[in-house]
Amino acid sequence: MADIWSALLLTLMAGAAMPIGAVLALSATCRKLPDEVTNGIMAFGGGALLAAIALVLVPHGQEDLSAPVALLAFAAGGVTFFGIDRRLEAGDGRGAQLLAMLLDYLPEAMAIGALLSAQKERAFLLAGLIFLQNLPEGFAAFREIVRGGAVRGARIVLLFVGLALLGPACAAIGFTFLAEMPDVLGFIMLFAAGGILYLIFQDVAPESHEGQAWSPALGAVLGFSLGLWGDLMIG
């Protein structure tokens, strides 16, 4: 029973980085930052997402799947989120950063729950990595949504608080069910990876690079370096 509470607490702490990032973006200091800096932060989040694909979701997602099923899951994620992105474009075009953040956070929260039954140290380190990823991703997602002007900043922060609570629910599912169903967890992780990759190249990277020469590209490298550091720490 202690492990399930650990899973809930770890994922809640990791998810808390999303509203914290939003609060930072809402602060008067950050609102005065030049576009070069904020775009660099957005690209940092994109690099962290790419690291999640390359170092967590794909390597561990494909371990228990055959090659055809793994490819199907990855491609299905990309195609599904192509459809979702098209629907977003038909509206106000906002939300790609938020979708990418959730696609990263939720399956990894399931993985934390599943790992706690057998690999506690890896689960703790993964939770720390997710927190560090969610901070710039929350910042970037807030900036993307608030630019539309239709939703107040405080309401977006409250939305992110609610979304952070989805993590413990996913961790409970991972702990209770998916620890004994690694193939299902793997399919979910690869599906999420395909969706994230689509959103990075379709929305996150182009938006972070508007009018800038160097800071977004450097931010992406630093974001991926964060993910690489976490993966090396996990072993």
Secondary structure as UniProt FT lines:
FT   HELIX           2..26
FT   HELIX           28..31
FT   HELIX           35..51
FT   HELIX           52..57
FT   HELIX           58..61
FT   TURN            63..64
FT   HELIX           67..90
FT   TURN            91..92
FT   HELIX           96..115
FT   TURN            116..118
FT   HELIX           120..146
FT   TURN            147..148
FT   HELIX           153..164
FT   HELIX           166..176
FT   HELIX           178..180
FT   HELIX           182..199
FT   HELIX           200..204
FT   HELIX           205..208
FT   TURN            209..211
FT   HELIX           215..234
//
